[in-house]
Structures are given as C-alpha cells and as structure tokens.
Amino acid sequence: KNEVEQSPQNLTAQEGEFITINCSYSVGISALHWLQQHPGGGIVSLFMLSSGKKKHGRLIATINIQEKHSSLHITASHPRDSAVYICAAHLTGSARQLTFGSGTQLTVLP
Amino acid sequence: NAGVTQTPKFQVLKTGQSMTLQCAQDMNHEYMSWYRQDPGMGLRLIHYSVGAGITDQGEVPNGYNVSRSTTEDFPLRLLSAAPSQTSVYFCASSYEGGPFRSYEQYFGPGTRLTVT
C-alpha cells in the first residue's frame, strides 16, 4: 500500500466547475507538495505546505495534519488547467526524500 | 536563470549499453535528486545528493550510479541498460533544509529513455 494516495485517478469537468483533488497519507509528514505535470511532461511546483491553507490565483491547497489529508481546489476551471496533479510528501524521518502519489489526470472540457 | 536543465530529451539504447543522463542547475541548490516515472506509478527516487561530494541511494538505485563533483551538476549513469529501465527520468533540485525542513522543488524537463 502506497503511503501517499490520491483520488480520484481521473477527473473530467466542464469549464467553470469547482474541482477538488484529494491526497491522504498514512504516516507522519513534515511537509506536502502539490505539483502539476503538463501534457508535454514538465513538472512545476504549485504549493508546499505543512499546515493550514495557501492560495495562488484560482488554486487553493489545504492540509489537515491531524486527519492526514490534503486537498487541491481549482475554482472556475479552464481547459488550460488540464494536466496531471501530483501530491508528494516529506515523510517524518526522511524529510529529504519525497514520496509521491500516483497522480490525478484532470481534463477540463470547454 | 535556466533553472534545471537535462540532456538528452530522448534516448534509445540497446540492452547492455551504458550512458549518462546529464542534469545541471544554476540556482546554487545543495539538494539534487533523480526520479523515474513509470505509467501507473508515482515518481520514484533513484539517488539524491545533499551537496558536492555527498550522494545517497533512494528507493530504486539498482542499475544506476551518480556522482556530485560540483554544486551545479548531478549526472546519472546507467551502467548496463536493461528494458526495465525504460522510463522517463526527472532531475530535481532544491535548497537543502536538512532532515527537518523542506523547500520548493524545481524539476528538469525530463529525459525519455527507451531500452530495446
């Protein structure tokens, strides 16, 4: 069983919809990253958080350390948001290494 | 800044051949790492380095070798390529926060490797 799990694996939405992608982890962590992988393959960091909530434009990331859960929300989704979204965690005791979820493929239809 | 660069972008090898994937960063990051990405699986750590002269194994190190002679460069060597090493390889870098602090990760564009 992977220590970091994402859901859903695939998500299709209509333009303008509010989107939520979930990430849960089964062990203690020191920080969690949300990454975006473009259709061309490049990976960019969206957020890094260890508590609370962060917002950047239409993207919001939250984390609840006690419940071992993080969410990535996209408001007013757009076809250009179509990508794979990946959560990755620094597990306690191995904070130099990232453990990755398997990703959520998001497709936003016009 | 160029960020994290990787070469080549694509490579086809025959079983048994060796090659080096290049990775360089110009952000003076101490921490660099190599990952492989396979369909249906998350990225997996191959090797990492916390500074020049210091390297360590990740989750899937077998068949790969690394060295870190400078802060900027972190090459990944495939010693004797096998079809199981067909994958997309990403290099990443960040500031080194030690075991208790992590920083934003910067990824290279990836190298798509096929071993026949």
Chai-1 contact restraints between the chains, C-beta under 6 A:
chainA,res_idxA,chainB,res_idxB,connection_type,confidence,min_distance_angstrom,max_distance_angstrom,comment,restraint_id
A,A31,B,S102,contact,1.0,0.0,6.0,A-B,restraint_1
A,G41,B,G110,contact,1.0,0.0,6.0,A-B,restraint_2
A,G42,B,P109,contact,1.0,0.0,6.0,A-B,restraint_3
A,I43,B,F107,contact,1.0,0.0,6.0,A-B,restraint_4
A,S45,B,E104,contact,1.0,0.0,6.0,A-B,restraint_5
A,S45,B,Q105,contact,1.0,0.0,6.0,A-B,restraint_6
A,M48,B,E104,contact,1.0,0.0,6.0,A-B,restraint_7
A,H90,B,S102,contact,1.0,0.0,6.0,A-B,restraint_8
A,A95,B,P99,contact,1.0,0.0,6.0,A-B,restraint_9
A,A95,B,F100,contact,1.0,0.0,6.0,A-B,restraint_10
A,A95,B,S102,contact,1.0,0.0,6.0,A-B,restraint_11
A,Q97,B,L45,contact,1.0,0.0,6.0,A-B,restraint_12
A,F100,B,G42,contact,1.0,0.0,6.0,A-B,restraint_13
A,F100,B,L43,contact,1.0,0.0,6.0,A-B,restraint_14
A,G101,B,G42,contact,1.0,0.0,6.0,A-B,restraint_15
A,S102,B,G42,contact,1.0,0.0,6.0,A-B,restraint_16
